[in-house]
Amino acid sequence: MFVVPSFESTLRTYQTVVDCQVRDGIGRGSAVRSATRQAVQEIESVIDGIVSVGDSPTKHFLSDELAAFLGEAGFDLRSMERVEFPWDQEIDNPPRRLGRPTPWDWMAECRRR
């Protein structure tokens, strides 16, 4: 069993931040520019899925990328599920109205060939 950070979740979190700012009255263009500045600071490589977590560059996986990686590493993927966690782990003081989907990691159940 492997649990790894989800790159889809990272990107969705930036979209959610923009949506929250727009709902709070900030213009969409301004909210997008703000989220983009933050993303540029935190995402070290969009292509490789490297995101700073604290001060540590951390690999984040797309779901199909994880499946391919595990296959190449000699594992048969049995299942892949989201492991959701609270918004306050990604957004400081998130609005109460934020619900599902919450941010998530990928949990992959597999067997070594």
N, C-alpha and C positions, 0 to 999 in steps of 0.2 A: 504494500500500500504506500502510495506517495501522496503528499499534499504539497501543492506548489501555488505560488501567487498567480492570479489570473490577469493577463494583459487586457482582456475584454473589460473586466471589472474596473481596472484603472482608467481606461478611456471613458467608460460609462460614468465614473465618478466625476470627471471633468465636465461632462454634459450636465450632470445633476447640479453641480455648482453653478453653472451658467443659468439653468432653469430657475434655481432658487433666487439668484440675483435679479433676474428678470421679474419674477413674481414680487420681489421686494421693491420694484420700481426703477431698477437700473436698466438703462437701454441695452438691448441685446448686443449691439456692436461693442459697447464698453465692457460688458460682461465677458464676451468672447475674448477680447484683447487681454483682460485680466487673467482669465483662465489659461490663455496661451502663454503669457509670461510665466505663470506658475509651472505649467507643463514643461516649458523650456528649461527651467531650473531643475525639475525633478526627473524628467525622462532623459537619460543619458544617450539612449539609442532606441529610436522607434523601430528600426529594422530588426535589431537583436532583442528587443523587449527588455532593455536594462533600465530599471527605475531606481532612483535613490530612495532607500527606506532608512530614515535617520541619516546617518552618514555612510551607509553601506550600499554600493551598487548591487542590485538584486535582480536576478533573471526572473521575468514574468512570462508565462506561457499562454499562447492562444490554444484553445482546446484541440484543434486539429494538429497543431505543432507538437503538443505534448504527446498525442497518440502516435505520431510519426517518430518522435524522439524515443519513446519507450520501445516501439517496434525495432528501431535500429539498434537499441541497446540490448536486444534479445528477450524482450518481454511480450507476452500476449495480453492485450488489454481486455479485461473482463467487463469493467464498467467505469464510467466517469461521472461524477456528481459534483454539484456545487456545494461548497461548505460556506454558508452565509455567516456574516458577522455584522455587528451593529454599525450604523452610520458614524457614530462618534469616534470610531477607530480610523476613519478616513477624513472626516470633516469636523473642524472645531465648531462646537455649538450648533449642531444640525437642527433645522426646524423640526418640530414634532410631527409635522404633516408628512415627512418623508417616510415612506413605507417600503414595500417590496417593489422591485427586487432590491435587496440590500447588497452591499459589496460582498464579494465571494472569492474564495480560493478554489482551485480544482483538486478534487480527491480522485485519484486513479487507483483502481484495484486491478492488479495484474499478476501474472504468473511468469516465472522465468521459464524459457523454453528448454 
